[in-house]
Structures are given as C-alpha cells and as structure tokens.
Amino acid sequence: MSKTIGFIGTGLMGGPMVRNLLAAGYRVRVWNRTPEKLHELTQAGAEACASPQAAATDASVLICMLSDGPTCDAVLFDDDDAACSRLAAGATLVVMSSIPVETATAQAERCAALGVGYLDAPVSGGQRGAIDGNLAIMAGGEADTFEAARPVLAAMGRPVHVGPTGTGQQTKLANQMIVASTIATVAEALLFAERGGADPARVRDALAGGFADSPILRQHGQRMIEEDFAPGGPSKYQWKDTRTALARARALGLDLPVATIADALYADLVEHGDGELDHSALIRELRRRNTP
C-alpha cells in the first residue's frame, strides 16, 4: 500500500493520530476546517492542504476524523467535487469518526459505486490513547480491505476487525454505553463516599486492584477529585453517542434501561452548559441534583 495518506479533521484526536502516522514513516496530507490547527503538524512533517479534496488527491488511504455523521457526509460526499470524488479506484476511505451504523452502511455503498474500499473504524481511548498510539480501533468492512489497511491503523493503535460494514460503529456504540454508564457509576460512588465522610482520593486508592477498579475509576475518578475537566472527550459528544446508541437499540427492538438513564444524565449536563467539558464532568450534574 502506498505511503500517502490523506487525513481530514485534526482536532483533539486527529492531531495526535497524524503525529503517529508521521512517526511510522507515512506521508500525510492534512486538512482541517480551522487551518491554525495545522501549524504544529506541518512543523512535524505533515503537508497542509487548502481543501478536503486536496487532501484526498493521490491518497491510497483517506482517513476521516470529524465530529459526526452529517459533517462527514458533507465533506466526503455531498458535492460533485467532494473529497471522495478525488480518490482513485482502489483507494480506501477509513471513517474513524463515531457515526450511526446506517450512515456507515450508506457511505460504504457510495464508496463501492466509486470503486473505493471502505472501513468504518471508530476508536476508543480518548486523547491520551491518541497521543500514545494505543487507541482501541474497531473496524467494520470487508476482511481484505481491513488487512490491506491494517499497517496504517496499527500506527495509531490496536485494530481489530469486528465484522461487516457497520459493525465497527455498532461496537463503538457498545463501548460508549459502557463508558457513559461507568462514568455515571464512578461519579455517584465518589459523591456517595464524600458525603459519607470518606476522602474520595483515598477511596479511589483503596478500590485500586479490586473488582471495582477500571481505567475510568483511575483516570476519570482522578479528574472528578481534582475537578480537572479540560476536554479529552467532550460531554456533548458522549451525549451524541448515547443518543445514537438508543436510536439503534430501538431499531433492534431493545429496551436498555441503564443506557437510557446515562443518556438522560448527559442530556441534563449539556443542557446546563457543560457540553464542552470532559465527559467526566458528569459529577457536576450529580452535585447539582444533590445540592441542599
């Protein structure tokens, strides 16, 4: 596979992912809606492009890391001269954004009409995982397309082929359900411990290594204790994902009460103005609900 990669969307996650591709020896052509975010990447060796179309030209793999499905569609497809129209037959589009399963399926069909391969390959691990190059990458699509793209994906994390088109997004939604409900439980537990007279930091330390331990208790529990809510994963995107998961659940005829409660908590958090804060800021919503 050619070493030229187009990369669209270099924000909190995309920027570090580009750095890891550069470190792996790939030529990376980058575009971002806010051009100022490209400066540090060009200093690291990326090639800044004035448009998504320019980033796609001559790329064997085009990676998209934008905020949601409609934004991805607008940049990639919704114009006669959108980015995917510049991809050569045999190239591969890898959408690493979190989008609905149905959107991924429709994108794959549009790529097939262009003679372009397609993977839906969302990620988990937050900004820290993107920086360290150890993101969990859950990929849906044809097995041979995945194998061809595996070296590129492996430069950013641990890719796993989970099934046909759309199953990458289905897996990410399952991930986000676990993350949202676990953050909610950790926030409740720390608030419960604090109101009962325990030191939340020591409670977190005491639970380390037990059955209640998890990366969320360790990392996000620490954020909650320190009230450090600089966004690694903004709450507004967590809510987007829980809404998408519940819509998918309804389409599958499922009743998911825990996910429904977590979604309602994030809806209130965003409504109260904390959508730009890290999703660990959910403890702020619980504190609001429990203010005497």
N, C-alpha and C positions, 0 to 999 in steps of 0.2 A: 504494500500500500504506500502511495506517495506520502512524503512527509509534510505536505502543505495542508494546513488545517485552517478553515475559517471559523471564527468564534464570534457569536453575536450575543452581547449582554455581559458586561464586565463589572458588575456591581459587587456586593459583599461576597458572593460566592464565585462569580465568574472570574473576577480578577485573580484570586489565588489559583484557580484551576488553570488559567492561562500560564501563570508562572511555572506550574509543574509541567505543563506540556513543553514549554521552552527548555526547562531543565532536562527533559527527556530527549532533546535534540530536534524537536519538530519546528518547522517554520509555521508561525501562527500569524494570520491576518485578522485583525480585531476591529469590531465596530461597537460603539455604544451610543445611546441616544444623547448622553451627556459627554461630549468629547473630552472634557477636562479629566475624566476618569481614565483616559488612555495614556496620559503622560508617563506615569510610572511604568506602565507596561512597555511603552516604546523604549524607555530607558533600559529595560531588561532584555530588549531584543525583539519585541513584537512589532508588526507592521500595522500602523494605524490606517484605517480605511474611512473614506468620507461617506460611505453608504453601506447598507447591508449587502447590496448587490455586488459591490467591490470586494467585500469580504468573502463572498461565495465564489467569485470567479477564480477558476483554476484550482479550487479546493477539491481534494478527494474525499474529505470529511468536513461537513459543516455542522458545528455544534451550536445549539440554541439554548441560552440560559436566561430567558426573560421571565417576567413576573407571573403571567397567566396565559390561559388558552387563547382568548381573543387577541392579546398582544402578539403572541407567537404567530397566529394566523395572519394578522395584518402585515407583519414584517416578512413572513416567509412565502405567503401565497396570494393575498388578496389584491393583487395587481398584476397586470400582464408582464410587468418588469420587476416583480417581487424577487426576493433573494433566490428562491429555489429555481426560478427560471434560468438562472445563470449557472446552475450546476450541470456538469457534463453527465451524459448517460454513464452509469456505473459508479457514480459518486454515492455517498451515503449521508443522509441527514440524521443527526442524533439530537433528539429533543430531550434535554436534561431538566427542563422546567417541570413543575408539578401542574399537570393539566388534567381535565376529565378524560376518562377512558374513551368515551365516544369521540372526543376531539382527536385523540391519538389515532384511533381507527380511521377517521376521515382523513387525517394527514397522510397516513400510510397509503391510502387509496390514491390521493393526489400525487404522491411521490411515484407510485407504480406507473401512473399514466405518463410520467416524465422519464421513466426508465431509471429512477433513482431509488436506492435502497433506503430503508427507514428503520430506526430503532427508537422506541420510547424508553428513556433511561434516566429516570429521576434519581435523586441522590438523597442520602441522609448522613448527618454528621456535623451539620452546621458549619459556620465559618472556620472553626478550629480544624475540623476534618478537611475542609477545602485547603487550608494553609498547609497542613501536614501531609496532604496527599493520601489520606486513608479513608476517603468517603466510601460509604456503602452505596454501590451503584447497582440498581435493579433494572435489568434490561428486558424489554419485550420486543419480539420481532423474529424474523427468520434466523435459524441457527447459523447458517453460513454467513449471513450479514453480520451477526454478532461476532463470530470467530474472526472475521476479517478486521473488525473494528476493535477487537479485544486489546491489542497493544496500546492503542490510543487511550482507551478507557482506563487501562491499568496504570497509566501515568498519573491518573487523578485519584485512584482508589482501588477498591476491590470489586470488580464487575462480576455479576452472576446473571446468567441467562435464566429467566424465570418462566418463559413460555412464549406464546404467540403475541402479536401486536396487541397492545392494551394492557397486558398483564404486568408490565413494568409500572404503569400508573396504578393498577389495582393493588400491587404490592406496596407502593408508596402511600396509598391511602390507608392501608392496614398499618403501616409504620406510623403515620400521623395520628391515627386513632390511639395507638399505644402511647405515643409521646404526649398527646393532649391530656389523656386521662391520667397518665403517670405524673405529669406536672401538677395537675389538679390535686392528686392524692398527696404528693410531697408537700405542696403548699398548705393543704389542710392539716397535715401531720405536724409541720413545723409551727403553724399557728396554734394548734392544739397544745403542743408541748410548751410553747412560750406562755400561753395563758394559764397553764397549769403550774407555772413557776420554774420550769426547767430552762437551762441555757440552750437555745436552738443549735448553736455551733457545737456544743458538746453532745447534744442528741444526735446530730449528723455523724459525729465521730464515733459515737457508741454503736450506731447501726452499721457502720462500715464492716463489710465482710459477712454480714448476716443475710438472711433471705430477703430483707427489705432493701438491701444495697442495690444500686444501679448507677449508670452514668448520670442519670437525671438527678438522683439524690446527691451525688458527689458534685456535679458541675452546676446544675441549676439550683440545688439546695444552697450551695455557697453563694450564688448570685442573690438568692432571696435573703439570706442572712446579711449580706453586705449591701443589699439594695442597689446592686450594680445591674442596671437593665439596659445598658448600651446594646443595641440590637445585633445579635448573631443570627437569630431567626425572628423577624418582627411578628408581633402578635396578629397583625392584620392578615398575614399570610397563613399563620396557623389556623385562623378562623376560616379563611378561604378553603383550606384543605378539609377541615371538619365539615363544612357545608357541602363540599363536593362529595365527601365520603358518604354523608347521609343521603344525598340525592342518588348516589349509586346504590346504596342499600335499599332504598325504596324501589328502585328499578328491579332489584333482585328479590323483592318481596320480604325483606328482612326488617325486623324490629330490633334496634340496637340501643337499649336504654342508657348505657354508660356513655356511649359516644354522644347521645343526644344531650345529656347533662353537661358534658365537657363543652360541646358546641354552644350551649346557652351561656355558659360562663364566659367563653371568649367573646361571644356577641356583646355581652354587657361590658366587658373590659374595653373593647373597641369603641362602643357607644359612649363610654365615659372618658374618651380621649387618649387612651393608652395604646392605640393601634401601632404606633411607631416603635414602642418599646419591645424589648425581647419578650418571647413568649413566657419566660419565667416570671414576668411581671404579673402573672395571674394572681399571685398572692396579694397584690394591691386590691384586686376586686374582692377577694375574701375579707381583707381588712375593712373595706368599705361596708360590706354586708354585716360585719361584726363590730362596728363602732358603736359604743354605748350611747 
